[in-house]
């Protein structure tokens, strides 16, 4: 499962985090991001008071995760960014 985390405001340069998990339920992995096992960027954004949500999940593997990251335009895949 590939997922996109959306930050409600930018954290330095970042507005999103794209990740992959082999778990069927992304919720457990999402919560893990706020622990030492999580991604440092996500933890730092959270610590800075930025609201973070799971904006999108997609069936896929690490290859899809890499394809999205390589676009350098995650907002194109984020439904939160397409609002308004």
PDB file of N, CA, C and O in Angstrom:
ATOM      1  N   UNK A   1       0.847  -1.170   0.000  1.00  0.00           N
ATOM      2  CA  UNK A   1       0.000   0.000   0.000  1.00  0.00           C
ATOM      3  C   UNK A   1       0.898   1.241   0.000  1.00  0.00           C
ATOM      4  O   UNK A   1       1.790   1.368   0.838  1.00  0.00           O
ATOM      5  N   UNK A   2       0.658   2.135  -0.929  1.00  0.00           N
ATOM      6  CA  UNK A   2       1.355   3.419  -0.998  1.00  0.00           C
ATOM      7  C   UNK A   2       0.410   4.465  -0.415  1.00  0.00           C
ATOM      8  O   UNK A   2      -0.798   4.422  -0.648  1.00  0.00           O
ATOM      9  N   UNK A   3       0.964   5.395   0.338  1.00  0.00           N
ATOM     10  CA  UNK A   3       0.125   6.420   0.962  1.00  0.00           C
ATOM     11  C   UNK A   3       0.786   7.786   0.855  1.00  0.00           C
ATOM     12  O   UNK A   3       2.007   7.914   0.773  1.00  0.00           O
ATOM     13  N   UNK A   4      -0.068   8.795   0.860  1.00  0.00           N
ATOM     14  CA  UNK A   4       0.402  10.180   0.845  1.00  0.00           C
ATOM     15  C   UNK A   4      -0.071  10.848   2.124  1.00  0.00           C
ATOM     16  O   UNK A   4      -1.266  10.865   2.422  1.00  0.00           O
ATOM     17  N   UNK A   5       0.865  11.395   2.874  1.00  0.00           N
ATOM     18  CA  UNK A   5       0.541  12.205   4.038  1.00  0.00           C
ATOM     19  C   UNK A   5       0.582  13.668   3.612  1.00  0.00           C
ATOM     20  O   UNK A   5       1.534  14.111   2.970  1.00  0.00           O
ATOM     21  N   UNK A   6      -0.441  14.400   3.969  1.00  0.00           N
ATOM     22  CA  UNK A   6      -0.556  15.819   3.614  1.00  0.00           C
ATOM     23  C   UNK A   6      -0.342  16.655   4.870  1.00  0.00           C
ATOM     24  O   UNK A   6      -0.959  16.398   5.904  1.00  0.00           O
ATOM     25  N   UNK A   7       0.532  17.652   4.781  1.00  0.00           N
ATOM     26  CA  UNK A   7       0.769  18.597   5.883  1.00  0.00           C
ATOM     27  C   UNK A   7      -0.124  19.812   5.645  1.00  0.00           C
ATOM     28  O   UNK A   7      -0.171  20.331   4.530  1.00  0.00           O
ATOM     29  N   UNK A   8      -0.829  20.270   6.670  1.00  0.00           N
ATOM     30  CA  UNK A   8      -1.754  21.392   6.467  1.00  0.00           C
ATOM     31  C   UNK A   8      -1.048  22.710   6.163  1.00  0.00           C
ATOM     32  O   UNK A   8      -1.671  23.652   5.675  1.00  0.00           O
ATOM     33  N   UNK A   9       0.243  22.776   6.448  1.00  0.00           N
ATOM     34  CA  UNK A   9       1.074  23.899   6.014  1.00  0.00           C
ATOM     35  C   UNK A   9       2.468  23.357   5.784  1.00  0.00           C
ATOM     36  O   UNK A   9       2.828  22.328   6.355  1.00  0.00           O
ATOM     37  N   UNK A  10       3.254  24.018   4.967  1.00  0.00           N
ATOM     38  CA  UNK A  10       4.587  23.483   4.655  1.00  0.00           C
ATOM     39  C   UNK A  10       5.487  23.404   5.885  1.00  0.00           C
ATOM     40  O   UNK A  10       5.422  24.245   6.781  1.00  0.00           O
ATOM     41  N   UNK A  11       6.308  22.395   5.903  1.00  0.00           N
ATOM     42  CA  UNK A  11       7.373  22.282   6.894  1.00  0.00           C
ATOM     43  C   UNK A  11       8.668  22.449   6.113  1.00  0.00           C
ATOM     44  O   UNK A  11       9.108  21.532   5.420  1.00  0.00           O
ATOM     45  N   UNK A  12       9.268  23.611   6.230  1.00  0.00           N
ATOM     46  CA  UNK A  12      10.414  23.991   5.395  1.00  0.00           C
ATOM     47  C   UNK A  12      10.014  23.823   3.929  1.00  0.00           C
ATOM     48  O   UNK A  12       9.174  24.575   3.435  1.00  0.00           O
ATOM     49  N   UNK A  13      10.586  22.872   3.239  1.00  0.00           N
ATOM     50  CA  UNK A  13      10.293  22.668   1.818  1.00  0.00           C
ATOM     51  C   UNK A  13       9.152  21.676   1.603  1.00  0.00           C
ATOM     52  O   UNK A  13       8.599  21.606   0.505  1.00  0.00           O
ATOM     53  N   UNK A  14       8.796  20.919   2.621  1.00  0.00           N
ATOM     54  CA  UNK A  14       7.891  19.775   2.436  1.00  0.00           C
ATOM     55  C   UNK A  14       6.435  20.090   2.721  1.00  0.00           C
ATOM     56  O   UNK A  14       6.106  20.791   3.678  1.00  0.00           O
ATOM     57  N   UNK A  15       5.581  19.563   1.879  1.00  0.00           N
ATOM     58  CA  UNK A  15       4.135  19.673   2.068  1.00  0.00           C
ATOM     59  C   UNK A  15       3.492  18.283   2.160  1.00  0.00           C
ATOM     60  O   UNK A  15       2.333  18.143   2.551  1.00  0.00           O
ATOM     61  N   UNK A  16       4.285  17.246   1.784  1.00  0.00           N
ATOM     62  CA  UNK A  16       3.797  15.869   1.756  1.00  0.00           C
ATOM     63  C   UNK A  16       4.890  14.893   2.164  1.00  0.00           C
ATOM     64  O   UNK A  16       6.080  15.206   2.183  1.00  0.00           O
ATOM     65  N   UNK A  17       4.422  13.702   2.487  1.00  0.00           N
ATOM     66  CA  UNK A  17       5.324  12.570   2.646  1.00  0.00           C
ATOM     67  C   UNK A  17       4.676  11.410   1.911  1.00  0.00           C
ATOM     68  O   UNK A  17       3.488  11.144   2.091  1.00  0.00           O
ATOM     69  N   UNK A  18       5.444  10.724   1.091  1.00  0.00           N
ATOM     70  CA  UNK A  18       4.962   9.546   0.371  1.00  0.00           C
ATOM     71  C   UNK A  18       5.646   8.333   0.980  1.00  0.00           C
ATOM     72  O   UNK A  18       6.866   8.307   1.137  1.00  0.00           O
ATOM     73  N   UNK A  19       4.846   7.328   1.321  1.00  0.00           N
ATOM     74  CA  UNK A  19       5.417   6.135   1.931  1.00  0.00           C
ATOM     75  C   UNK A  19       4.792   4.863   1.402  1.00  0.00           C
ATOM     76  O   UNK A  19       3.831   4.881   0.633  1.00  0.00           O
ATOM     77  N   UNK A  20       5.365   3.764   1.838  1.00  0.00           N
ATOM     78  CA  UNK A  20       4.878   2.435   1.459  1.00  0.00           C
ATOM     79  C   UNK A  20       4.795   1.585   2.725  1.00  0.00           C
ATOM     80  O   UNK A  20       5.641   1.697   3.613  1.00  0.00           O
ATOM     81  N   UNK A  21       3.788   0.751   2.799  1.00  0.00           N
ATOM     82  CA  UNK A  21       3.697  -0.241   3.861  1.00  0.00           C
ATOM     83  C   UNK A  21       3.134  -1.525   3.292  1.00  0.00           C
ATOM     84  O   UNK A  21       2.303  -1.509   2.384  1.00  0.00           O
ATOM     85  N   UNK A  22       3.594  -2.633   3.834  1.00  0.00           N
ATOM     86  CA  UNK A  22       3.065  -3.931   3.444  1.00  0.00           C
ATOM     87  C   UNK A  22       1.804  -4.277   4.208  1.00  0.00           C
ATOM     88  O   UNK A  22       1.167  -5.295   3.934  1.00  0.00           O
ATOM     89  N   UNK A  23       1.440  -3.441   5.161  1.00  0.00           N
ATOM     90  CA  UNK A  23       0.241  -3.678   5.972  1.00  0.00           C
ATOM     91  C   UNK A  23      -1.015  -3.333   5.179  1.00  0.00           C
ATOM     92  O   UNK A  23      -1.014  -2.415   4.358  1.00  0.00           O
ATOM     93  N   UNK A  24      -2.069  -4.070   5.432  1.00  0.00           N
ATOM     94  CA  UNK A  24      -3.345  -3.806   4.751  1.00  0.00           C
ATOM     95  C   UNK A  24      -3.971  -2.506   5.263  1.00  0.00           C
ATOM     96  O   UNK A  24      -4.637  -1.792   4.513  1.00  0.00           O
ATOM     97  N   UNK A  25      -3.752  -2.210   6.538  1.00  0.00           N
ATOM     98  CA  UNK A  25      -4.325  -1.005   7.150  1.00  0.00           C
ATOM     99  C   UNK A  25      -3.214   0.015   7.375  1.00  0.00           C
ATOM    100  O   UNK A  25      -2.309  -0.210   8.179  1.00  0.00           O
ATOM    101  N   UNK A  26      -3.288   1.114   6.675  1.00  0.00           N
ATOM    102  CA  UNK A  26      -2.250   2.147   6.763  1.00  0.00           C
ATOM    103  C   UNK A  26      -2.274   2.877   8.118  1.00  0.00           C
ATOM    104  O   UNK A  26      -1.285   3.508   8.492  1.00  0.00           O
ATOM    105  N   UNK A  27      -3.388   2.798   8.851  1.00  0.00           N
ATOM    106  CA  UNK A  27      -3.532   3.527  10.114  1.00  0.00           C
ATOM    107  C   UNK A  27      -2.398   3.177  11.096  1.00  0.00           C
ATOM    108  O   UNK A  27      -1.836   4.064  11.738  1.00  0.00           O
ATOM    109  N   UNK A  28      -2.073   1.905  11.205  1.00  0.00           N
ATOM    110  CA  UNK A  28      -1.020   1.481  12.121  1.00  0.00           C
ATOM    111  C   UNK A  28       0.325   2.095  11.727  1.00  0.00           C
ATOM    112  O   UNK A  28       1.072   2.558  12.590  1.00  0.00           O
ATOM    113  N   UNK A  29       0.634   2.102  10.441  1.00  0.00           N
ATOM    114  CA  UNK A  29       1.893   2.706   9.975  1.00  0.00           C
ATOM    115  C   UNK A  29       1.876   4.214  10.186  1.00  0.00           C
ATOM    116  O   UNK A  29       2.885   4.798  10.579  1.00  0.00           O
ATOM    117  N   UNK A  30       0.729   4.847   9.925  1.00  0.00           N
ATOM    118  CA  UNK A  30       0.600   6.284  10.133  1.00  0.00           C
ATOM    119  C   UNK A  30       0.939   6.639  11.580  1.00  0.00           C
ATOM    120  O   UNK A  30       1.722   7.556  11.830  1.00  0.00           O
ATOM    121  N   UNK A  31       0.358   5.922  12.521  1.00  0.00           N
ATOM    122  CA  UNK A  31       0.616   6.198  13.936  1.00  0.00           C
ATOM    123  C   UNK A  31       2.075   5.943  14.308  1.00  0.00           C
ATOM    124  O   UNK A  31       2.628   6.612  15.181  1.00  0.00           O
ATOM    125  N   UNK A  32       2.689   4.977  13.642  1.00  0.00           N
ATOM    126  CA  UNK A  32       4.089   4.660  13.903  1.00  0.00           C
ATOM    127  C   UNK A  32       5.023   5.814  13.504  1.00  0.00           C
ATOM    128  O   UNK A  32       6.124   5.937  14.042  1.00  0.00           O
ATOM    129  N   UNK A  33       4.588   6.644  12.577  1.00  0.00           N
ATOM    130  CA  UNK A  33       5.420   7.766  12.139  1.00  0.00           C
ATOM    131  C   UNK A  33       5.737   8.735  13.268  1.00  0.00           C
ATOM    132  O   UNK A  33       6.722   9.468  13.190  1.00  0.00           O
ATOM    133  N   UNK A  34       4.928   8.750  14.303  1.00  0.00           N
ATOM    134  CA  UNK A  34       5.131   9.683  15.407  1.00  0.00           C
ATOM    135  C   UNK A  34       6.004   9.086  16.511  1.00  0.00           C
ATOM    136  O   UNK A  34       6.190   9.699  17.562  1.00  0.00           O
ATOM    137  N   UNK A  35       6.537   7.893  16.268  1.00  0.00           N
ATOM    138  CA  UNK A  35       7.432   7.223  17.207  1.00  0.00           C
ATOM    139  C   UNK A  35       8.844   7.221  16.613  1.00  0.00           C
ATOM    140  O   UNK A  35       9.033   7.631  15.468  1.00  0.00           O
ATOM    141  N   UNK A  36       9.821   6.767  17.375  1.00  0.00           N
ATOM    142  CA  UNK A  36      11.181   6.689  16.821  1.00  0.00           C
ATOM    143  C   UNK A  36      11.301   5.783  15.592  1.00  0.00           C
ATOM    144  O   UNK A  36      12.277   5.894  14.849  1.00  0.00           O
ATOM    145  N   UNK A  37      10.340   4.897  15.363  1.00  0.00           N
ATOM    146  CA  UNK A  37      10.366   4.033  14.173  1.00  0.00           C
ATOM    147  C   UNK A  37       9.851   4.756  12.932  1.00  0.00           C
ATOM    148  O   UNK A  37       9.921   4.218  11.827  1.00  0.00           O
ATOM    149  N   UNK A  38       9.343   5.953  13.106  1.00  0.00           N
ATOM    150  CA  UNK A  38       8.755   6.695  12.002  1.00  0.00           C
ATOM    151  C   UNK A  38       9.760   7.520  11.230  1.00  0.00           C
ATOM    152  O   UNK A  38      10.956   7.508  11.521  1.00  0.00           O
ATOM    153  N   UNK A  39       9.262   8.225  10.254  1.00  0.00           N
ATOM    154  CA  UNK A  39      10.096   9.077   9.418  1.00  0.00           C
ATOM    155  C   UNK A  39      10.448  10.366  10.161  1.00  0.00           C
ATOM    156  O   UNK A  39       9.566  10.992  10.748  1.00  0.00           O
ATOM    157  N   UNK A  40      11.722  10.777  10.147  1.00  0.00           N
ATOM    158  CA  UNK A  40      12.133  11.995  10.858  1.00  0.00           C
ATOM    159  C   UNK A  40      11.410  13.260  10.369  1.00  0.00           C
ATOM    160  O   UNK A  40      11.106  14.138  11.177  1.00  0.00           O
ATOM    161  N   UNK A  41      11.134  13.365   9.081  1.00  0.00           N
ATOM    162  CA  UNK A  41      10.428  14.528   8.557  1.00  0.00           C
ATOM    163  C   UNK A  41       9.015  14.612   9.133  1.00  0.00           C
ATOM    164  O   UNK A  41       8.572  15.680   9.556  1.00  0.00           O
ATOM    165  N   UNK A  42       8.328  13.503   9.147  1.00  0.00           N
ATOM    166  CA  UNK A  42       6.958  13.480   9.674  1.00  0.00           C
ATOM    167  C   UNK A  42       6.963  13.813  11.161  1.00  0.00           C
ATOM    168  O   UNK A  42       6.131  14.593  11.624  1.00  0.00           O
ATOM    169  N   UNK A  43       7.884  13.232  11.905  1.00  0.00           N
ATOM    170  CA  UNK A  43       7.972  13.532  13.343  1.00  0.00           C
ATOM    171  C   UNK A  43       8.263  15.008  13.584  1.00  0.00           C
ATOM    172  O   UNK A  43       7.661  15.623  14.464  1.00  0.00           O
ATOM    173  N   UNK A  44       9.181  15.579  12.809  1.00  0.00           N
ATOM    174  CA  UNK A  44       9.549  16.988  12.996  1.00  0.00           C
ATOM    175  C   UNK A  44       8.384  17.909  12.642  1.00  0.00           C
ATOM    176  O   UNK A  44       8.137  18.891  13.342  1.00  0.00           O
ATOM    177  N   UNK A  45       7.676  17.604  11.573  1.00  0.00           N
ATOM    178  CA  UNK A  45       6.516  18.419  11.199  1.00  0.00           C
ATOM    179  C   UNK A  45       5.455  18.357  12.286  1.00  0.00           C
ATOM    180  O   UNK A  45       4.869  19.375  12.654  1.00  0.00           O
ATOM    181  N   UNK A  46       5.215  17.167  12.793  1.00  0.00           N
ATOM    182  CA  UNK A  46       4.235  16.996  13.871  1.00  0.00           C
ATOM    183  C   UNK A  46       4.664  17.773  15.116  1.00  0.00           C
ATOM    184  O   UNK A  46       3.850  18.447  15.748  1.00  0.00           O
ATOM    185  N   UNK A  47       5.936  17.671  15.458  1.00  0.00           N
ATOM    186  CA  UNK A  47       6.470  18.381  16.626  1.00  0.00           C
ATOM    187  C   UNK A  47       6.331  19.898  16.460  1.00  0.00           C
ATOM    188  O   UNK A  47       6.172  20.623  17.442  1.00  0.00           O
ATOM    189  N   UNK A  48       6.391  20.367  15.218  1.00  0.00           N
ATOM    190  CA  UNK A  48       6.247  21.797  14.927  1.00  0.00           C
ATOM    191  C   UNK A  48       4.778  22.247  14.943  1.00  0.00           C
ATOM    192  O   UNK A  48       4.479  23.416  14.698  1.00  0.00           O
ATOM    193  N   UNK A  49       3.873  21.315  15.230  1.00  0.00           N
ATOM    194  CA  UNK A  49       2.463  21.679  15.336  1.00  0.00           C
ATOM    195  C   UNK A  49       1.693  21.602  14.029  1.00  0.00           C
ATOM    196  O   UNK A  49       0.577  22.114  13.937  1.00  0.00           O
ATOM    197  N   UNK A  50       2.263  20.981  13.036  1.00  0.00           N
ATOM    198  CA  UNK A  50       1.602  20.862  11.742  1.00  0.00           C
ATOM    199  C   UNK A  50       0.658  19.669  11.769  1.00  0.00           C
ATOM    200  O   UNK A  50       1.040  18.572  12.178  1.00  0.00           O
ATOM    201  N   UNK A  51      -0.569  19.890  11.333  1.00  0.00           N
ATOM    202  CA  UNK A  51      -1.544  18.809  11.251  1.00  0.00           C
ATOM    203  C   UNK A  51      -1.204  17.944  10.036  1.00  0.00           C
ATOM    204  O   UNK A  51      -0.965  18.452   8.940  1.00  0.00           O
ATOM    205  N   UNK A  52      -1.190  16.639  10.252  1.00  0.00           N
ATOM    206  CA  UNK A  52      -0.836  15.690   9.196  1.00  0.00           C
ATOM    207  C   UNK A  52      -1.970  14.685   9.051  1.00  0.00           C
ATOM    208  O   UNK A  52      -2.439  14.116  10.036  1.00  0.00           O
ATOM    209  N   UNK A  53      -2.405  14.473   7.814  1.00  0.00           N
ATOM    210  CA  UNK A  53      -3.467  13.509   7.563  1.00  0.00           C
ATOM    211  C   UNK A  53      -3.059  12.531   6.460  1.00  0.00           C
ATOM    212  O   UNK A  53      -2.218  12.835   5.614  1.00  0.00           O
ATOM    213  N   UNK A  54      -3.671  11.364   6.494  1.00  0.00           N
ATOM    214  CA  UNK A  54      -3.518  10.421   5.388  1.00  0.00           C
ATOM    215  C   UNK A  54      -4.464  10.917   4.303  1.00  0.00           C
ATOM    216  O   UNK A  54      -5.682  10.783   4.419  1.00  0.00           O
ATOM    217  N   UNK A  55      -3.897  11.488   3.256  1.00  0.00           N
ATOM    218  CA  UNK A  55      -4.702  12.096   2.201  1.00  0.00           C
ATOM    219  C   UNK A  55      -5.140  11.086   1.152  1.00  0.00           C
ATOM    220  O   UNK A  55      -6.214  11.217   0.565  1.00  0.00           O
ATOM    221  N   UNK A  56      -4.304  10.077   0.918  1.00  0.00           N
ATOM    222  CA  UNK A  56      -4.632   9.121  -0.132  1.00  0.00           C
ATOM    223  C   UNK A  56      -3.883   7.812   0.099  1.00  0.00           C
ATOM    224  O   UNK A  56      -2.739   7.805   0.554  1.00  0.00           O
ATOM    225  N   UNK A  57      -4.541   6.722  -0.218  1.00  0.00           N
ATOM    226  CA  UNK A  57      -3.895   5.415  -0.235  1.00  0.00           C
ATOM    227  C   UNK A  57      -4.120   4.807  -1.613  1.00  0.00           C
ATOM    228  O   UNK A  57      -5.152   5.028  -2.247  1.00  0.00           O
ATOM    229  N   UNK A  58      -3.139   4.040  -2.060  1.00  0.00           N
ATOM    230  CA  UNK A  58      -3.212   3.413  -3.380  1.00  0.00           C
ATOM    231  C   UNK A  58      -2.625   2.018  -3.301  1.00  0.00           C
ATOM    232  O   UNK A  58      -1.610   1.798  -2.639  1.00  0.00           O
ATOM    233  N   UNK A  59      -3.261   1.083  -3.973  1.00  0.00           N
ATOM    234  CA  UNK A  59      -2.657  -0.240  -4.073  1.00  0.00           C
ATOM    235  C   UNK A  59      -1.401  -0.097  -4.913  1.00  0.00           C
ATOM    236  O   UNK A  59      -1.424   0.480  -6.000  1.00  0.00           O
ATOM    237  N   UNK A  60      -0.314  -0.626  -4.396  1.00  0.00           N
ATOM    238  CA  UNK A  60       0.940  -0.519  -5.123  1.00  0.00           C
ATOM    239  C   UNK A  60       2.100  -0.975  -4.270  1.00  0.00           C
ATOM    240  O   UNK A  60       1.934  -1.340  -3.106  1.00  0.00           O
ATOM    241  N   UNK A  61       3.270  -0.949  -4.862  1.00  0.00           N
ATOM    242  CA  UNK A  61       4.482  -1.401  -4.189  1.00  0.00           C
ATOM    243  C   UNK A  61       5.495  -0.256  -4.125  1.00  0.00           C
ATOM    244  O   UNK A  61       5.171   0.895  -4.416  1.00  0.00           O
ATOM    245  N   UNK A  62       6.711  -0.592  -3.742  1.00  0.00           N
ATOM    246  CA  UNK A  62       7.753   0.438  -3.623  1.00  0.00           C
ATOM    247  C   UNK A  62       8.062   1.107  -4.959  1.00  0.00           C
ATOM    248  O   UNK A  62       8.540   2.241  -5.004  1.00  0.00           O
ATOM    249  N   UNK A  63       7.786   0.398  -6.029  1.00  0.00           N
ATOM    250  CA  UNK A  63       7.996   0.983  -7.355  1.00  0.00           C
ATOM    251  C   UNK A  63       7.050   2.169  -7.574  1.00  0.00           C
ATOM    252  O   UNK A  63       7.471   3.206  -8.087  1.00  0.00           O
ATOM    253  N   UNK A  64       5.794   2.026  -7.195  1.00  0.00           N
ATOM    254  CA  UNK A  64       4.843   3.136  -7.309  1.00  0.00           C
ATOM    255  C   UNK A  64       5.241   4.278  -6.379  1.00  0.00           C
ATOM    256  O   UNK A  64       5.175   5.447  -6.758  1.00  0.00           O
ATOM    257  N   UNK A  65       5.653   3.935  -5.168  1.00  0.00           N
ATOM    258  CA  UNK A  65       6.122   4.962  -4.228  1.00  0.00           C
ATOM    259  C   UNK A  65       7.246   5.781  -4.872  1.00  0.00           C
ATOM    260  O   UNK A  65       7.227   7.010  -4.817  1.00  0.00           O
ATOM    261  N   UNK A  66       8.205   5.114  -5.471  1.00  0.00           N
ATOM    262  CA  UNK A  66       9.345   5.785  -6.104  1.00  0.00           C
ATOM    263  C   UNK A  66       8.903   6.626  -7.289  1.00  0.00           C
ATOM    264  O   UNK A  66       9.408   7.732  -7.484  1.00  0.00           O
ATOM    265  N   UNK A  67       7.964   6.119  -8.086  1.00  0.00           N
ATOM    266  CA  UNK A  67       7.468   6.885  -9.235  1.00  0.00           C
ATOM    267  C   UNK A  67       6.850   8.200  -8.786  1.00  0.00           C
ATOM    268  O   UNK A  67       7.083   9.240  -9.400  1.00  0.00           O
ATOM    269  N   UNK A  68       6.063   8.158  -7.717  1.00  0.00           N
ATOM    270  CA  UNK A  68       5.439   9.383  -7.207  1.00  0.00           C
ATOM    271  C   UNK A  68       6.508  10.339  -6.686  1.00  0.00           C
ATOM    272  O   UNK A  68       6.480  11.530  -6.993  1.00  0.00           O
ATOM    273  N   UNK A  69       7.437   9.827  -5.910  1.00  0.00           N
ATOM    274  CA  UNK A  69       8.517  10.674  -5.376  1.00  0.00           C
ATOM    275  C   UNK A  69       9.337  11.303  -6.497  1.00  0.00           C
ATOM    276  O   UNK A  69       9.729  12.467  -6.411  1.00  0.00           O
ATOM    277  N   UNK A  70       9.591  10.533  -7.538  1.00  0.00           N
ATOM    278  CA  UNK A  70      10.424  11.026  -8.640  1.00  0.00           C
ATOM    279  C   UNK A  70       9.761  12.126  -9.455  1.00  0.00           C
ATOM    280  O   UNK A  70      10.444  12.828 -10.201  1.00  0.00           O
ATOM    281  N   UNK A  71       8.449  12.294  -9.332  1.00  0.00           N
ATOM    282  CA  UNK A  71       7.785  13.382 -10.060  1.00  0.00           C
ATOM    283  C   UNK A  71       8.132  14.740  -9.456  1.00  0.00           C
ATOM    284  O   UNK A  71       8.044  15.762 -10.136  1.00  0.00           O
ATOM    285  N   UNK A  72       8.525  14.755  -8.185  1.00  0.00           N
ATOM    286  CA  UNK A  72       8.780  15.999  -7.441  1.00  0.00           C
ATOM    287  C   UNK A  72       7.546  16.911  -7.489  1.00  0.00           C
ATOM    288  O   UNK A  72       7.657  18.136  -7.441  1.00  0.00           O
ATOM    289  N   UNK A  73       6.381  16.285  -7.582  1.00  0.00           N
ATOM    290  CA  UNK A  73       5.125  17.030  -7.661  1.00  0.00           C
ATOM    291  C   UNK A  73       4.017  16.199  -7.013  1.00  0.00           C
ATOM    292  O   UNK A  73       3.011  15.888  -7.649  1.00  0.00           O
ATOM    293  N   UNK A  74       4.211  15.845  -5.747  1.00  0.00           N
ATOM    294  CA  UNK A  74       3.250  15.002  -5.048  1.00  0.00           C
ATOM    295  C   UNK A  74       1.868  15.646  -4.980  1.00  0.00           C
ATOM    296  O   UNK A  74       0.864  14.938  -4.913  1.00  0.00           O
ATOM    297  N   UNK A  75       1.801  16.956  -4.997  1.00  0.00           N
ATOM    298  CA  UNK A  75       0.495  17.633  -4.927  1.00  0.00           C
ATOM    299  C   UNK A  75      -0.415  17.218  -6.081  1.00  0.00           C
ATOM    300  O   UNK A  75      -1.639  17.302  -5.973  1.00  0.00           O
ATOM    301  N   UNK A  76       0.174  16.776  -7.168  1.00  0.00           N
ATOM    302  CA  UNK A  76      -0.602  16.300  -8.313  1.00  0.00           C
ATOM    303  C   UNK A  76      -1.419  15.045  -7.945  1.00  0.00           C
ATOM    304  O   UNK A  76      -2.458  14.782  -8.551  1.00  0.00           O
ATOM    305  N   UNK A  77      -0.954  14.290  -6.970  1.00  0.00           N
ATOM    306  CA  UNK A  77      -1.599  13.048  -6.546  1.00  0.00           C
ATOM    307  C   UNK A  77      -2.419  13.227  -5.265  1.00  0.00           C
ATOM    308  O   UNK A  77      -3.100  12.296  -4.833  1.00  0.00           O
ATOM    309  N   UNK A  78      -2.359  14.404  -4.661  1.00  0.00           N
ATOM    310  CA  UNK A  78      -2.973  14.644  -3.352  1.00  0.00           C
ATOM    311  C   UNK A  78      -4.358  15.276  -3.497  1.00  0.00           C
ATOM    312  O   UNK A  78      -4.476  16.386  -4.016  1.00  0.00           O
ATOM    313  N   UNK A  79      -5.397  14.590  -3.049  1.00  0.00           N
ATOM    314  CA  UNK A  79      -6.744  15.157  -3.153  1.00  0.00           C
ATOM    315  C   UNK A  79      -6.930  16.437  -2.314  1.00  0.00           C
ATOM    316  O   UNK A  79      -7.758  17.282  -2.654  1.00  0.00           O
ATOM    317  N   UNK A  80      -6.175  16.575  -1.239  1.00  0.00           N
ATOM    318  CA  UNK A  80      -6.280  17.792  -0.414  1.00  0.00           C
ATOM    319  C   UNK A  80      -5.821  19.015  -1.195  1.00  0.00           C
ATOM    320  O   UNK A  80      -6.375  20.102  -1.029  1.00  0.00           O
ATOM    321  N   UNK A  81      -4.832  18.851  -2.030  1.00  0.00           N
ATOM    322  CA  UNK A  81      -4.272  19.959  -2.805  1.00  0.00           C
ATOM    323  C   UNK A  81      -5.155  20.315  -4.007  1.00  0.00           C
ATOM    324  O   UNK A  81      -5.039  21.405  -4.568  1.00  0.00           O
ATOM    325  N   UNK A  82      -6.024  19.399  -4.390  1.00  0.00           N
ATOM    326  CA  UNK A  82      -6.900  19.648  -5.539  1.00  0.00           C
ATOM    327  C   UNK A  82      -8.183  20.365  -5.136  1.00  0.00           C
ATOM    328  O   UNK A  82      -8.952  20.793  -5.997  1.00  0.00           O
ATOM    329  N   UNK A  83      -8.417  20.497  -3.835  1.00  0.00           N
ATOM    330  CA  UNK A  83      -9.615  21.206  -3.347  1.00  0.00           C
ATOM    331  C   UNK A  83      -9.434  22.698  -3.548  1.00  0.00           C
ATOM    332  O   UNK A  83      -8.319  23.220  -3.550  1.00  0.00           O
ATOM    333  N   UNK A  84     -10.555  23.363  -3.714  1.00  0.00           N
ATOM    334  CA  UNK A  84     -10.550  24.802  -3.686  1.00  0.00           C
ATOM    335  C   UNK A  84     -10.195  25.459  -4.948  1.00  0.00           C
ATOM    336  O   UNK A  84     -10.166  26.688  -5.017  1.00  0.00           O
TER     337      UNK A  84
END
